[in-house]
């Protein structure tokens, strides 16, 4: 199907319109890595982590906020170098969530919000889209 995400990504790659980056891997996180969530008050999101009033903590208890903030800033620099105007990121991630993130309880509970990289990209003027809306973005970007 022409609206299938894999087909769209392959076409974008063929057209030279795609640059790939995992913010977390780019700053040295292993794959796989322990689950991490944004913790703080009930309204904590990537924006509040960037502003220093919330933290990103792994299930192990390790505070990895500084690496998430660095990943966000490095991704903005990467986007600027590549003239990116739109990004498709993995929803739910404390870095890349764009419609929801997990609530910091490590129970699988979701809440509306964005991750640190999404927040930084939005502040830089990049439109961030969840993978589930890639066909919509493709239609918007078609000449």
C-alpha positions as CSV (number, residue, x, y, z in Angstrom):
1,X,0.0,0.0,0.0
2,X,1.3,3.5,-0.8
3,X,0.1,4.7,2.6
4,X,2.1,2.0,4.5
5,X,4.7,3.6,6.8
6,X,7.5,1.3,5.4
7,X,6.6,2.3,1.9
8,X,6.5,6.0,2.7
9,X,9.9,5.8,4.5
10,X,11.5,3.9,1.6
11,X,10.2,6.4,-0.9
12,X,11.4,9.4,1.2
13,X,14.8,7.7,1.4
14,X,14.8,7.1,-2.4
15,X,13.9,10.8,-2.9
16,X,16.8,11.9,-0.6
17,X,14.3,13.5,1.8
18,X,15.2,11.4,4.9
19,X,17.9,11.7,7.5
20,X,17.9,9.1,10.3
21,X,18.9,9.7,13.9
22,X,18.1,8.2,17.3
23,X,18.8,10.9,19.8
24,X,19.4,8.5,22.7
25,X,21.8,6.2,20.8
26,X,23.6,9.3,19.4
27,X,24.6,10.4,22.9
28,X,25.8,6.9,23.9
29,X,22.8,5.1,25.4
30,X,23.0,1.3,24.8
31,X,20.4,-0.7,22.9
32,X,18.5,-2.1,24.6
33,X,18.5,0.3,27.6
34,X,16.5,0.4,30.9
35,X,13.1,2.0,30.6
36,X,13.1,5.7,31.4
37,X,10.3,8.1,32.2
38,X,9.9,11.7,33.0
39,X,9.3,12.2,36.7
40,X,8.3,15.3,38.6
41,X,4.8,16.8,39.1
42,X,1.7,15.5,37.3
43,X,2.3,18.0,34.5
44,X,5.9,17.2,33.9
45,X,6.9,16.8,30.3
46,X,10.0,17.2,28.1
47,X,9.6,21.0,28.4
48,X,9.9,20.9,32.1
49,X,12.9,18.7,31.9
50,X,14.6,21.2,29.5
51,X,13.7,23.9,31.9
52,X,15.3,22.0,34.8
53,X,12.1,21.4,36.9
54,X,11.6,17.7,36.1
55,X,14.0,14.8,35.6
56,X,14.3,11.7,33.3
57,X,14.9,8.6,35.5
58,X,15.5,5.0,34.5
59,X,13.6,2.2,36.2
60,X,16.9,1.4,38.0
61,X,16.7,4.9,39.7
62,X,19.5,6.4,37.7
63,X,18.9,10.0,36.8
64,X,19.7,10.4,33.1
65,X,18.3,13.9,32.6
66,X,21.6,15.5,31.5
67,X,22.0,12.9,28.7
68,X,18.4,13.4,27.5
69,X,18.9,17.2,27.5
70,X,22.1,16.8,25.6
71,X,20.4,14.4,23.1
72,X,17.6,17.0,22.6
73,X,20.1,19.8,21.9
74,X,22.2,17.7,19.6
75,X,19.1,16.7,17.7
76,X,18.2,20.3,17.2
77,X,21.7,21.0,15.9
78,X,21.4,17.9,13.6
79,X,18.0,19.1,12.3
80,X,19.4,22.6,11.6
81,X,22.5,21.2,9.7
82,X,20.1,19.1,7.5
83,X,17.5,21.8,7.1
84,X,14.8,19.6,8.6
85,X,11.4,21.2,8.9
86,X,9.5,18.0,10.0
87,X,10.4,15.1,12.2
88,X,8.8,11.7,12.7
89,X,9.5,10.4,16.1
90,X,8.5,7.4,18.3
91,X,5.6,8.3,20.5
92,X,5.6,7.5,24.2
93,X,9.4,7.9,24.6
94,X,10.7,10.4,27.2
95,X,12.8,11.7,24.4
96,X,10.6,11.4,21.3
97,X,7.0,11.3,22.5
98,X,4.9,13.8,20.6
99,X,1.3,13.1,21.6
100,X,1.9,11.1,24.8
101,X,4.6,10.1,27.3
102,X,4.5,7.7,30.3
103,X,3.5,9.2,33.6
104,X,6.7,8.5,35.6
105,X,5.2,5.6,37.6
106,X,6.7,2.8,35.4
107,X,3.3,1.2,35.4
108,X,2.5,1.7,31.7
109,X,0.2,4.6,32.4
110,X,0.2,7.3,29.7
111,X,-0.5,11.0,29.8
112,X,-0.6,13.7,27.1
113,X,2.8,15.3,26.7
114,X,6.0,15.5,24.7
115,X,9.5,14.2,25.3
116,X,12.7,16.2,25.6
117,X,13.8,16.0,22.0
118,X,10.3,16.8,20.7
119,X,10.1,19.8,23.0
120,X,13.5,21.1,21.8
121,X,12.6,20.5,18.2
122,X,9.3,22.3,18.6
123,X,11.0,25.2,20.2
124,X,13.4,25.3,17.2
125,X,10.4,25.5,14.8
126,X,10.5,21.8,13.6
127,X,7.1,20.2,13.3
128,X,7.1,16.8,15.1
129,X,4.8,14.0,14.0
130,X,4.2,10.6,15.7
131,X,4.8,7.5,13.5
132,X,1.0,6.8,13.5
133,X,0.5,10.0,11.4
134,X,3.2,9.4,8.8
135,X,0.7,9.1,6.0
136,X,-0.9,12.4,6.9
137,X,2.5,14.0,6.9
138,X,3.4,12.4,3.6
139,X,0.2,13.9,2.1
140,X,1.0,17.3,3.5
141,X,4.6,17.3,2.1
142,X,3.6,16.1,-1.4
143,X,4.3,18.7,-4.1
